[in-house]
Amino acid sequence: MKLSKLIVFSLLVTLNAVATEIGSENLAPPSQVEEYFYYCTDTLSDEEGTDEHILNCVNYQLVDSGFKQFSTYAEMIAHINKKGDE
């Protein structure tokens, strides 16, 4: 009985660690987000070049590539600024 509880506990701990790692790995590398940012700013007109439109454009590119979206423009810019940490 104790052995089965230990096995179940070990499986739960392992699955939790794997799930946590998968969640954090779903962010695009800062250099890729920066490429999407420049692509979006180049393709949007002056009227569409607002922070909200740029964020939506970048998020569309990220989702299309299988990455997590950003909630705010500031969050996106902060992630791009991590480029030197890669």
C-alpha positions in Angstrom: 0.0 0.0 0.0 2.8 2.4 0.9 4.6 1.6 -2.3 1.6 2.4 -4.4 1.1 5.7 -2.7 4.8 6.6 -3.2 4.5 5.7 -6.9 1.4 7.9 -7.3 3.0 10.8 -5.5 6.1 10.5 -7.6 4.0 10.5 -10.8 2.1 13.6 -9.7 5.3 15.5 -8.9 6.9 14.5 -12.2 3.8 15.5 -14.2 3.6 18.8 -12.4 7.2 19.6 -13.2 6.7 18.7 -16.9 3.5 20.8 -17.1 5.3 23.8 -15.6 8.2 23.5 -18.0 5.9 23.2 -21.0 4.0 26.3 -20.0 7.1 28.5 -19.7 8.6 27.1 -22.9 5.7 28.4 -25.0 7.1 31.9 -25.2 8.7 32.9 -28.5 12.4 33.9 -28.3 12.8 37.7 -28.0 14.6 37.9 -31.4 11.6 36.2 -33.1 9.2 38.6 -31.4 11.3 41.5 -32.5 11.2 40.2 -36.1 7.4 40.1 -35.9 7.4 43.6 -34.4 9.3 45.0 -37.3 7.3 43.1 -39.8 4.1 44.5 -38.3 5.3 48.1 -38.0 6.5 48.0 -41.6 3.2 46.6 -43.0 0.7 48.7 -41.0 -0.4 52.1 -42.3 0.2 55.2 -40.2 -3.4 55.1 -39.0 -3.1 51.5 -38.0 0.4 51.9 -36.4 -1.0 52.3 -32.9 0.3 50.2 -30.0 -2.9 48.1 -30.0 -2.7 47.3 -33.7 1.0 46.4 -33.5 0.2 44.1 -30.5 -2.6 42.4 -32.3 -0.5 41.9 -35.4 2.4 40.4 -33.4 0.0 38.2 -31.4 -1.5 36.9 -34.6 2.0 36.0 -35.9 2.8 34.3 -32.5 -0.4 32.2 -32.4 0.1 31.2 -36.1 3.6 30.0 -35.1 2.3 28.1 -32.0 3.6 30.6 -29.4 1.9 32.3 -26.4 0.4 35.8 -27.0 1.2 38.9 -25.0 -1.4 40.6 -22.9 -0.1 44.1 -23.3 2.1 46.1 -25.6 4.4 46.8 -22.6 4.8 43.1 -21.9 5.8 42.5 -25.5 8.4 45.3 -25.5 9.8 44.1 -22.2 10.2 40.6 -23.7 11.9 42.0 -26.8 14.3 43.9 -24.5 15.4 40.5 -23.1 17.1 39.8 -26.4 20.5 40.3 -24.9 19.8 37.6 -22.3 19.3 34.8 -25.0 
